[in-house]
Amino acid sequence: MSARETLDERARDAAHRSESGLSEAHGALPSTRLASVVGLDSSGRLLVVLEGDALQRALPALCATEDEISPKDTVAVTFVQADEARPVVIGKLRTPRFVETSEAGAKADDVVLEAGRQLVLRCGKSSLILTRAGKLLLRGAYVSTHSSGVNRIKGASVQIN
């Protein structure tokens, strides 16, 4: 490749970066990388080691996910201004759970949601909380039950008001 062709190629690349909103200072957008969580720093930020880092440097990372993250978890990270020394955790890698259906697009007979400590469903002022200890907490500004059959309340003791 001649020097003239190299200059033309660089000019095309610069024009493409300008059109797409990328600047020379930031270069190409970084790809998402995987990292291992190794703990917390003194400020409470996650410490991560990027996969493939031969030096195994623990980098403080910002966290942009509500996932519960623990040491030894594998996480997906991106970077502030394409700087690999400034990772941002964007999610935790999990083993996927698939619900089998009888045919494509059909509704599953059973859908199972599992949580380790508690499961919370919340919408506005109402919530349903299931705890590991077996408690079911139902809260709402207005609670109504309807039944086409018997509406039964059972318990070791039942308190109303």
Stockholm file with secondary structure:
# STOCKHOLM 1.0

chainA/1-161         MSARETLDERARDAAHRSESGLSEAHGALPSTRLASVVGLDSSGRLLVVLEGDALQRALPALCATEDEISPKDTVAVTFVQADEARPVVIGKLRTPRFVETSEAGAKADDVVLEAGRQLVLRCGKSSLILTRAGKLLLRGAYVSTHSSGVNRIKGASVQIN
#=GR chainA/1-161 SS CCHHHHHHHHHHHHHHHHHTTCCTTTCSCCCCEEEEEEEECTTSCEEEEETTCTTCCCEEEEECCCSCCCTTCEEEEEEGGGCTTSEEEEEECCCCCCCCCSSTTCCCSCCCCCCSSEEEEEETTEEEEEETTSCEEEECSSCCCCCSSCCCCCCSSCCCC
#=GC SS_cons         CCHHHHHHHHHHHHHHHHHTTCCTTTCSCCCCEEEEEEEECTTSCEEEEETTCTTCCCEEEEECCCSCCCTTCEEEEEEGGGCTTSEEEEEECCCCCCCCCSSTTCCCSCCCCCCSSEEEEEETTEEEEEETTSCEEEECSSCCCCCSSCCCCCCSSCCCC
//
